[in-house]
Amino acid sequence: MIKIFCKNSNESYECPKGSSLVDIYNALNLNLPYGPVAARVNNEVVGLTYRVYLSKDIEFLNITSDDGMRIYVRSLTFVMMKAMHELFPGRVVRLENPISNGYYCRMETELTEKEVDAVRDAMLDIIARDIPFQRVECHTQEAIKVFSEIGRTDKVRQLETYGDLYASYYILDNYIDFYYGGLLPSTAYIKLFEIEKFGEGVLLRIPDKDCPMSLEDKVEQTKLQERFTERLRWHQLMGVETIGDFNKAVLSGYGVALVNVSEALQEKRISFIADEIKERNARVILIAGPSSSGKTTTSKRLSVHLIACGLKPYAISLDDFFLNRCDTPRKENGDYDFESIYSIDLPYFNATLTRILAGEEVDIPRYNFQTGKREFTGKKFKLTSQMVLVIEGTHGLNPMLTEQIPESDKYRVYVSALTSIKLDYHNYIPTSDNRLLRRILRDYKYRGYSAVETIRQWPNVREGEEQWIFPYQENADVMFNSALLYELAVLKPHVEPLLRDVPQNIPEYSVARRLLKFMKYIVPLQDKELPPTSVIREFLGGSSFEY
């Protein structure tokens, strides 16, 4: 017998050595709402088929947790891929990106409504048959042979640049696939999904994490999907779609070329935005985006291009229009809610912009974060005919921020790091993980925070984004993807040591392990060839811009 400590009940139990997590859960009679889909064992997320041979801490997870939802979505994706393989053998299917609270997938040939209905029916049949997901671990060379025989060249390219002696894959009935995280024990654990036509592909819809008995509401995200489509065009231009493609290119000596082309494509996009601002005669440029999206560098690069268009950009910080701290709204727990739009003095901000646009000379405040008060230092400003205001901040796309400013005067830019590469055709890298890696590095280099502290704060950051940023992203006149094809390879040597320093005995370890797990597939790239104007310099250092 071995002893396990269950965090769900805060009690210790004895169980037979070699028990699976499913066995342990059933023996404990926990009755977790919606049932378990995964567990954290010594703070590492694993599937329920994991067997325990030594004393462990165990926390069972359901679909309402981020880790539980990831395992549910991976397993659902596996079922969809098997169904499509059976119905359309030989056709390549790609899981492209998250969109509209679901996941966009495409085939090389567009599916009809009737074919999508057939996929749904095949998925339901697979789920009803309660087929187990079987994990196979073998020598990497053997895995390469397996994927070569089934024509998965994307997986072969990745494994050929994988440094570990052993690799793993999964079998569902007679269908083989790879996923870099755990899966459900069997298909019967999948309770809810939908699949429907979406653009040239299909949208795989998933349960609402907060209410798993219902699907996530589908939202219109046309502009966001356009940026993902642009990313795909750029990949096709460079001939690099997956980490395997990228690794092969770097190992063949094309790493610097990928850096240069990636930067040139971004620069071209920024130039287009500046030209459009000039053409529209906009006078207030609002730049918004989530944490670590590269808003600051993007606004500075855009300002350079605006100057090249004959304009004179003038930067105004939303931070300087914070309410005095004593008037700042608070969260339910009593902490100040600096993420809320109501932490900004909206009437004063609108009045100041109105006076500026009317040609008046105004006093520009400076917010003193030590005293928590707005101060005036004699800094005055008057808008001239060739000037444009560049305002960067969290709430730039929220209509309340500039409700008194005429729409014709405004141009809104949404900046986000929409991860620009997939592990393989069936595994994408979440955009929030891309930003978290950036933030971990920036917080360490410039704020003295450890990876533990950054990971610990991340859920609060994400909560604020969900409430105050993402609902307004489609209000943008233009979206800018700040993610670069090569950036994970450049971040890897800097961020991996920080993640390895996260100790196992704290909850943040599970996030660090997950990030390390997908980064091990990426061949590192040195940052010496990055230009000083690159958005990645905002996080790595060495930027020619002042921050």
Secondary structure, DSSP 8 states (H G I E B T S, - for coil): -EEEEETTTTEEEEE-TTEEHHHHHHHHT---TT--SEEEETTEEE-TT-EE-S-EEEEEE-TTSHHHHHHHHHHHHHHHHHHHHHHSTT--EEEEEEETTEEEEEESS---HHHHHHHHHHHHHHHHTT-BEEEEEEEHHHHHHHHHHTT-HHHHHHHHT---SEEEEEEETTEEE--SS---SBGGG----EEEEETTEEEEE-B-SSSTTSB------HHHHHHHHHHHHHHHHHT--BHHHHHHHHHTT-HHHHHHHHHHHHHHHHHHHHHHHHHHT--EEEEE-STTS-HHHHHHHHHHHHHHTT-EEEEEEGGGGB--GGG--B-TTS-B-TTSGGGB-HHHHHHHHHHHHTT--EE--EEETTTTEEE--S-EE---TTEEEEEESTTTT-TTTTTTS-GGGEEEEEEE-----EEETTEE--HHHHHHHHHHHHHHHHH---HHHHHHHHHHHHHHHHHHTGGGGGG-SEEEE---TTHHHHHHHHHHHHHHTS-TTSTTHHHHHHHHHHHTTS----GGGS-TT-TTHHHHS--SS--
